[in-house]
Amino acid sequence: MLDLIFVKGGFVMYVIVALSIYVLAINFYKGYQFVTGGVFNTQFIDRVMALIKRGELSDASGLLAREPGPIARIMRVSVLSVMNRDITMKSREAEISRVGSGELRYLESHMRGLEMASSVGPLLGLLGTVIGMVEAFAKLSEAGTRVDPSQLAGGIWQALIATVGGLIVAVPAMASYYLIDSIVERVRATMRDVTIQILALEDIYIKNEREQEKREAMEREERARRLIEEQAKAVTVPRGAPESSSTLHLLNPSYNRF
């Protein structure tokens, strides 16, 4: 029965079947890509953020290196960018954006194919229906006055098979496209959130370092001031010290020599 319906649908049905196989292959590939690529792996985020908040960036980088997935990779790039104090904040953001764009492009691969199938499927069905209607009316014109209504109905029925086939392909393709797009969007939002947190923590670190350097400078100045005061006290003659004998001799002349 299915073979008969497929043949009745015309040559457009072959294109629709090929398109359905393409859509099915994309769905299997995206499922394999997401599972093996660690897209759903998010359990490590809290542990890594705890290490970063304590300032243990090397440990956080080592932990991220062992985790698969785009979120772990973008976090590791962010941590390494923060650890490299020789680059500016603008350069860090540019590097993080470059890596993040590459990860998202990988996740969005072949999604255009699903979008194309959801749009082209109904058009192919409509094309098959129009061709079938043309053939049906051509047969009616050849029949002349001996027109059989059942012949017209059979021609229309055969023509609508292509439309049904196109919709059968387009509806699952559109549903899978939106499902995959929602997964990618969730990954994108998570990547953006963790990078913002890491860079915000770096701003706090920089502020704390500047305050620490300021306190250390003030302490050095205080120690230097105290040292100068102690040296000044050491070289000053104390009050009430005994005068030298020569001075006493001058202050007490002898008037009984004669």
Backbone torsions as a table, in degrees:
resi	resn	phi	psi	omega
1	MET	NA	-44.8	179.0
2	LEU	-65.2	-38.0	177.7
3	ASP	-62.8	-39.9	179.5
4	LEU	-64.8	-43.5	178.6
5	ILE	-63.6	-40.4	179.4
6	PHE	-61.8	-42.4	180.0
7	VAL	-69.3	-36.9	-179.8
8	LYS	-66.7	-26.9	-178.2
9	GLY	-70.8	-14.5	178.1
10	GLY	92.9	-177.8	-175.7
11	PHE	-68.7	-21.9	179.1
12	VAL	-63.2	-26.6	-179.9
13	MET	-63.8	-30.4	177.4
14	TYR	-64.8	-40.7	177.6
15	VAL	-66.2	-39.8	-179.7
16	ILE	-65.6	-41.0	178.2
17	VAL	-64.2	-42.4	177.3
18	ALA	-61.7	-38.8	178.6
19	LEU	-66.7	-37.6	178.3
20	SER	-65.9	-37.8	176.9
21	ILE	-64.8	-39.6	178.2
22	TYR	-62.8	-43.9	178.6
23	VAL	-63.3	-42.8	179.6
24	LEU	-63.5	-40.6	179.0
25	ALA	-64.1	-39.4	178.9
26	ILE	-64.0	-42.2	-179.3
27	ASN	-64.1	-41.7	177.2
28	PHE	-65.0	-41.3	-179.3
29	TYR	-65.2	-43.8	-178.9
30	LYS	-66.2	-37.8	176.1
31	GLY	-62.6	-43.8	177.5
32	TYR	-64.7	-40.2	-179.1
33	GLN	-64.7	-43.2	-177.9
34	PHE	-70.1	-39.9	-177.1
35	VAL	-71.2	-48.5	-178.1
36	THR	-75.6	-24.5	-178.7
37	GLY	-85.1	-0.1	177.5
38	GLY	71.6	29.9	-179.1
39	VAL	-65.4	-34.7	-177.4
40	PHE	-91.1	7.7	-178.5
41	ASN	-87.4	105.7	-179.4
42	THR	-132.0	4.5	-175.8
43	GLN	-68.1	-21.9	-174.9
44	PHE	-81.5	-12.8	-170.7
45	ILE	-62.0	-46.2	-178.2
46	ASP	-63.2	-40.3	179.8
47	ARG	-64.8	-42.6	-179.3
48	VAL	-66.8	-42.4	-179.9
49	MET	-64.7	-33.6	176.6
50	ALA	-64.5	-40.7	177.3
51	LEU	-65.0	-40.5	-179.1
52	ILE	-66.1	-39.5	179.7
53	LYS	-65.2	-29.5	176.6
54	ARG	-83.7	-1.6	179.7
55	GLY	83.2	10.0	-179.2
56	GLU	-90.3	70.6	-174.5
57	LEU	-70.2	-35.8	179.8
58	SER	-65.0	-42.7	177.6
59	ASP	-65.0	-38.9	178.2
60	ALA	-64.3	-41.3	178.1
61	SER	-64.6	-40.4	178.0
62	GLY	-64.6	-38.8	178.2
63	LEU	-67.3	-40.6	179.6
64	LEU	-67.8	-30.5	179.8
65	ALA	-65.6	-24.0	-179.9
66	ARG	-91.3	-6.3	-177.8
67	GLU	-100.2	134.4	176.6
68	PRO	-84.3	167.1	173.2
69	GLY	109.8	155.8	-179.7
70	PRO	-67.3	-31.5	-179.5
71	ILE	-66.7	-43.3	178.9
72	ALA	-64.5	-39.0	-178.9
73	ARG	-67.7	-42.1	-179.2
74	ILE	-69.8	-32.6	176.5
75	MET	-67.5	-39.9	-179.9
76	ARG	-66.0	-40.0	177.0
77	VAL	-62.4	-40.1	179.3
78	SER	-64.7	-42.8	179.9
79	VAL	-65.3	-44.2	178.9
80	LEU	-64.3	-35.2	177.9
81	SER	-67.0	-37.4	178.1
82	VAL	-68.8	-37.6	-179.9
83	MET	-67.2	-28.0	179.2
84	ASN	-85.4	98.4	-176.9
85	ARG	-79.9	-2.4	-177.8
86	ASP	-83.8	-12.9	-179.5
87	ILE	-103.7	154.1	-177.0
88	THR	-82.2	168.2	179.1
89	MET	-64.0	-35.4	178.1
90	LYS	-64.8	-40.5	178.4
91	SER	-67.5	-37.1	177.0
92	ARG	-62.4	-46.7	-179.7
93	GLU	-63.5	-37.3	178.7
94	ALA	-65.8	-40.8	178.9
95	GLU	-67.0	-42.6	178.0
96	ILE	-63.5	-41.4	178.5
97	SER	-64.4	-37.8	180.0
98	ARG	-64.8	-47.6	-179.7
99	VAL	-66.5	-41.8	179.9
100	GLY	-63.5	-38.8	178.0
101	SER	-64.4	-39.1	177.9
102	GLY	-64.5	-41.3	178.5
103	GLU	-64.3	-41.5	-179.2
104	LEU	-70.0	-36.3	176.5
105	ARG	-62.3	-37.7	177.7
106	TYR	-65.5	-41.4	179.3
107	LEU	-68.9	-31.1	-177.8
108	GLU	-88.7	5.7	-179.2
109	SER	-63.4	139.8	177.7
110	HIS	69.3	3.9	175.9
111	MET	-71.2	-26.6	175.1
112	ARG	-62.7	-32.0	177.8
113	GLY	-64.4	-41.4	177.0
114	LEU	-65.8	-40.5	178.6
115	GLU	-64.1	-40.6	178.1
116	MET	-64.0	-42.3	-178.9
117	ALA	-65.3	-39.2	179.4
118	SER	-67.0	-25.1	179.1
119	SER	-91.3	-38.1	-175.3
120	VAL	-81.3	-30.7	-178.1
121	GLY	-53.8	-54.6	178.2
122	PRO	-61.7	-34.4	179.1
123	LEU	-66.6	-39.7	175.9
124	LEU	-63.4	-41.8	177.1
125	GLY	-61.8	-41.6	177.8
126	LEU	-64.5	-38.9	177.5
127	LEU	-62.3	-45.3	177.9
128	GLY	-62.0	-38.4	178.9
129	THR	-65.6	-43.3	179.9
130	VAL	-63.7	-42.6	178.7
131	ILE	-63.3	-42.3	178.6
132	GLY	-63.9	-39.0	178.1
133	MET	-65.9	-39.0	177.9
134	VAL	-62.3	-43.9	179.1
135	GLU	-64.8	-39.0	179.9
136	ALA	-64.5	-44.6	179.8
137	PHE	-71.3	-28.3	175.3
138	ALA	-65.2	-39.5	177.9
139	LYS	-67.5	-36.0	178.0
140	LEU	-66.0	-38.5	178.8
141	SER	-67.1	-32.4	177.5
142	GLU	-71.8	-29.0	-179.3
143	ALA	-71.0	-23.6	178.6
144	GLY	70.9	-128.7	-178.0
145	THR	-79.8	-12.2	-179.4
146	ARG	-92.0	60.0	-177.6
147	VAL	-83.7	130.4	177.4
148	ASP	-108.0	118.1	-179.7
149	PRO	-57.9	-33.5	179.1
150	SER	-65.3	-30.7	177.3
151	GLN	-66.8	-39.4	177.8
152	LEU	-67.7	-42.6	179.5
153	ALA	-63.8	-40.5	178.0
154	GLY	-63.7	-37.1	178.5
155	GLY	-67.3	-40.4	178.0
156	ILE	-66.8	-40.0	178.5
157	TRP	-60.0	-43.7	179.6
158	GLN	-66.4	-35.7	-178.8
159	ALA	-68.8	-34.6	-177.6
160	LEU	-74.1	-12.7	178.8
161	ILE	-60.7	-40.0	-179.6
162	ALA	-64.0	-38.5	177.9
163	THR	-63.6	-42.4	177.6
164	VAL	-62.0	-43.9	179.3
165	GLY	-62.0	-41.7	178.8
166	GLY	-64.2	-39.5	178.2
167	LEU	-69.7	-35.6	178.1
168	ILE	-61.5	-33.1	177.7
169	VAL	-80.9	-40.2	-172.2
170	ALA	-71.1	-39.8	-175.8
171	VAL	-64.2	-51.2	177.2
172	PRO	-63.5	-34.4	179.2
173	ALA	-63.7	-42.6	179.3
174	MET	-68.0	-40.6	179.5
175	ALA	-63.3	-45.0	179.6
176	SER	-67.0	-33.9	178.2
177	TYR	-62.0	-47.8	-179.1
178	TYR	-68.7	-33.5	177.5
179	LEU	-65.5	-47.5	179.6
180	ILE	-65.6	-38.7	179.4
181	ASP	-64.1	-36.0	177.4
182	SER	-66.4	-37.4	177.5
183	ILE	-65.5	-45.1	179.4
184	VAL	-63.9	-39.4	179.5
185	GLU	-65.3	-37.3	177.2
186	ARG	-66.0	-40.4	176.9
187	VAL	-64.7	-41.8	178.9
188	ARG	-60.8	-44.2	179.9
189	ALA	-64.5	-39.5	178.7
190	THR	-66.1	-42.5	178.0
191	MET	-60.9	-43.1	179.3
192	ARG	-65.0	-40.3	-177.4
193	ASP	-65.3	-46.4	-176.2
194	VAL	-69.7	-36.5	178.7
195	THR	-67.2	-38.8	177.7
196	ILE	-63.8	-41.4	178.5
197	GLN	-62.7	-43.8	-178.4
198	ILE	-64.8	-44.5	179.5
199	LEU	-68.1	-33.8	176.9
200	ALA	-66.7	-39.5	175.9
201	LEU	-64.4	-34.4	177.4
202	GLU	-64.4	-39.0	176.4
203	ASP	-60.9	-39.3	177.9
204	ILE	-65.2	-41.4	178.3
205	TYR	-60.5	-44.9	-179.5
206	ILE	-61.9	-42.7	178.8
207	LYS	-63.0	-43.5	179.0
208	ASN	-65.2	-38.9	178.1
209	GLU	-63.4	-41.4	179.3
210	ARG	-64.9	-41.3	177.4
211	GLU	-65.2	-38.7	178.0
212	GLN	-64.9	-43.2	177.4
213	GLU	-62.6	-37.9	178.9
214	LYS	-65.5	-42.8	178.3
215	ARG	-64.3	-40.9	178.9
216	GLU	-64.5	-38.3	178.3
217	ALA	-65.2	-40.9	178.4
218	MET	-65.4	-38.4	177.8
219	GLU	-66.0	-38.9	177.1
220	ARG	-64.1	-41.0	178.1
221	GLU	-63.7	-39.6	179.8
222	GLU	-66.0	-41.9	178.3
223	ARG	-65.0	-39.8	178.8
224	ALA	-64.5	-40.4	179.4
225	ARG	-64.1	-42.7	178.9
226	ARG	-65.0	-38.9	179.3
227	LEU	-64.2	-40.3	178.6
228	ILE	-64.9	-41.1	179.4
229	GLU	-64.7	-40.4	178.9
230	GLU	-65.4	-40.2	177.2
231	GLN	-65.1	-37.4	179.4
232	ALA	-66.2	-38.6	177.8
233	LYS	-66.8	-32.8	-177.7
234	ALA	-68.4	-32.7	-177.0
235	VAL	-92.3	-4.6	-178.8
236	THR	-86.9	133.5	179.0
237	VAL	-72.4	128.3	-178.1
238	PRO	-73.0	150.5	179.1
239	ARG	-70.5	147.7	179.0
240	GLY	80.8	13.0	179.6
241	ALA	-74.8	146.2	-179.0
242	PRO	-65.0	138.4	179.8
243	GLU	-79.0	160.3	-178.2
244	SER	-70.6	161.6	-177.4
245	SER	-67.1	-32.7	178.9
246	SER	-66.0	-37.2	179.3
247	THR	-67.6	-39.9	177.7
248	LEU	-64.9	-37.2	179.1
249	HIS	-63.6	-39.1	179.3
250	LEU	-71.1	-35.1	-178.0
251	LEU	-77.7	-17.6	-178.6
252	ASN	-126.5	75.5	-179.2
253	PRO	-72.3	152.0	179.3
254	SER	-92.3	122.0	179.7
255	TYR	-101.9	4.6	-176.6
256	ASN	-109.6	30.0	178.9
257	ARG	-75.4	-31.0	-173.2
258	PHE	-94.6	NA	NA
